[in-house]
Amino acid sequence: MQVVTLGPEGTYSHRAASAVSDDVVFRESVSAIVAAVDAGKFERGVVPIENSIEGSVTETLDAIADSDIAVTQEIVTPIRHALLAQSPNFETVASHSQALAQCRSYLEREYPDVDLEAVTSTAKGVEYARDDPTVAGIGHPGNAGDDLVVVAEDIQDRSSNSTRFFVVAPASERSQGGGKSTVVVYPNANYPGLLLELLEAFAERDINLSRIESRPSGNRLGDYLFHIDFEAGLYEDRAKEALEEVEEIAADGWVKRLGSYDRQHVVD
Ligand SMILES: O=C(O)C(=O)C[C@]1(C(=O)O)C=C[C@@H](O)C=C1
């Protein structure tokens, strides 16, 4: 089975995707990965959804809300960043914006004068460092190879740094089975207590929410859609009842059931 994820080779997404299949192909953005899976070009895609330090990967949330795909699994992996360069003397640090943010305090403390440059992935930043002696990349230390030195290891601002990825698939792969589920709700309404009503639909049935994130709908200022992860399978009566109620609340909008799934830990 072919799985598509963020490239080039050596990204954290690549490491997570390797737990799904050995046959990994790459795209340069999360939106392109989700679009390719939505178009049926690949059976699976792996995309970062949230990080323990920096929070949601908003590009992924928006791509998922705009497409018609399934979530079939979640993968959680520790993120331990290294600073990789041709020598300890560099002027620019290049990496994915999430990685730069996860190492913000370290960089401010140790390299207050360097320029920070956001690139499409951590592995892209490491490639850049390989080509340019004035650039250091932030990424997995396994990317150093023979031509880069590991200037520093474990530079993330918290040792518990970890990222959660979604394994996505065409909509036909949506499953009712699994310990967790994800839905996206667009109420297309705005009145006092709307969010409370949405939350009560789950709370009244003793369903624990593990994440709720609001994103602008893009339709008008102050209009939101909600990404909700909860700890129950869609096959469960309590989940079915909760979503019936959510559908009533969102009668003027829509509810997307992305599927139920289980968690896998990838330690590397
Ligand atoms: O750039 C990479 O290596 C990625 O796989 C992307 C990504 C992200 O978007 O969060 C994945 C894990 C880390 O949190 C840093 C970057």
The ligand as an SDF file (V2000), in Angstrom:
LIG
                    3D

 16 16  0  0  0  0  0  0  0  0999 V2000
    8.6330   19.0300    9.0010 O   0  0  0  0  0  0  0  0  0  0  0  0
    8.4490   17.8600    9.3970 C   0  0  0  0  0  0  0  0  0  0  0  0
    9.3570   17.0780    9.6600 O   0  0  0  0  0  0  0  0  0  0  0  0
    7.0650   17.4080    9.5730 C   0  0  0  0  0  0  0  0  0  0  0  0
    6.8100   16.2230    9.4750 O   0  0  0  0  0  0  0  0  0  0  0  0
    6.0220   18.4390    9.9410 C   0  0  0  0  0  0  0  0  0  0  0  0
    5.8950   18.6660   11.4430 C   0  0  0  0  0  0  0  0  0  0  0  0
    4.6220   19.5220   11.7700 C   0  0  0  0  0  0  0  0  0  0  0  0
    3.9940   20.0800   10.8850 O   0  0  0  0  0  0  0  0  0  0  0  0
    4.2890   19.6160   12.9650 O   0  0  0  0  0  0  0  0  0  0  0  0
    5.7360   17.3640   12.1240 C   0  0  0  0  0  0  0  0  0  0  0  0
    6.2580   17.1220   13.3700 C   0  0  0  0  0  0  0  0  0  0  0  0
    6.9820   18.1760   14.1180 C   0  0  0  0  0  0  0  0  0  0  0  0
    6.0260   18.7140   15.0120 O   0  0  0  0  0  0  0  0  0  0  0  0
    7.4910   19.2550   13.2420 C   0  0  0  0  0  0  0  0  0  0  0  0
    7.0470   19.4260   11.9810 C   0  0  0  0  0  0  0  0  0  0  0  0
  1  2  2  0
  2  3  1  0
  2  4  1  0
  4  5  2  0
  4  6  1  0
  6  7  1  0
  7  8  1  0
  7 11  1  0
  7 16  1  0
  8  9  2  0
  8 10  1  0
 11 12  2  0
 12 13  1  0
 13 14  1  0
 13 15  1  0
 15 16  2  0
M  END
$$$$
